[in-house]
Amino acid sequence: MKFTKSSYNPLAEILELFPTYAPMFVTTFGFEQFNKLLRQGGIHCQSQAEMLQCLEVLESLGVLEVEQVTHSGSKYLKIGNKLNGKDSQQNS
């Protein structure tokens, strides 16, 4: 992982990227957008493992909830927004 100086704080956009409180599956596009936001903030991940480390840091800070799910030998991520996430179920 490499770091560069940046005045941009990507946290607000990261929270918008994962809008629901209940963890939802992350698409490849969502993961790429997360990486793009990190780069804008000066964090340059060299691998998916390093992006997972960044997610774990946000989880340890109480910002996101991150679940790793294994299905048929493949690993998937579910991420929820603990700060301002919207309930994924609507009241009828």
N, C-alpha and C positions, 0 to 999 in steps of 0.2 A: 504494500500500500504506500502510495506517495501522497504528500501533502504540498499544496501551494497556497500562497497567500490569497485570500479572497474576502471581500467585504459582504458577500452575499450569504444570507442564512436561509437554507432550503427547508427548514422545519415546517413552515406553514404550507408549502406546496407538497411536502411529503405527507402531511396529514390529509390534504385534499386528495392525494393519490390513493389513500386507503380510507375512504369516507365512513365506513360502517364500524360500529362498536363490535358487533359479532364478527369474528374472523371469517374472511371470505378467501377463496382460492385466488392466487395471484397469477395473472397471465404472463407470458414471456414479455409482452409489451409493457406491462406494469413494472416488471423487474428491470427492464431496460430504461424506463423513465426514472425509476428510483436511482439507478446508476448515473443517469444524466444529471439529476438534481444534485447528487453527491459531488460530481465533478465541478458543477457550477459553484459549489460551496468550498472547493479546494481539496476534496477528498477523492483521490484517484485509485480506485480498486483495480487490482491486477487480475482478479479471479472472482468466481462466484463465491468461493469460500470467504473472501474478504468482504464481499457485499453482505453475506450472512453475518459476519462479525459486526458490521455496522447496524444491521437489524437487531442483533442481540444487545448492542449497547443501547439502542432506543427502547428496547423492551426492558432492560434493567433500570432505565430511568423512568419507567412507568408511562411511556408515551405510546408504545405499540404493544400489541399482543401478537406473538409469532408462534405458529404451530407448524411443525414439520410432519407431513403425512406421507406414509409409504403405501403405495398401492401397486400390486403386480410388479414389484421390483423397481418401480420408479418413485422418485421423491418429489413431493409437491409442497408448496408453502401456502399457508393460510395466515392472513394478517388482518388484525383489527385495530381500530383507532381508539385508544383508551381516553384521550383528552376531549375531543369534541365529536366523536363518532355518532352518526345517526343510527337509531335502532333500525335494523333491517326488516322488522315486521311492523306493519301499520295496524293501528287499532281500527276495527270495523264499527 
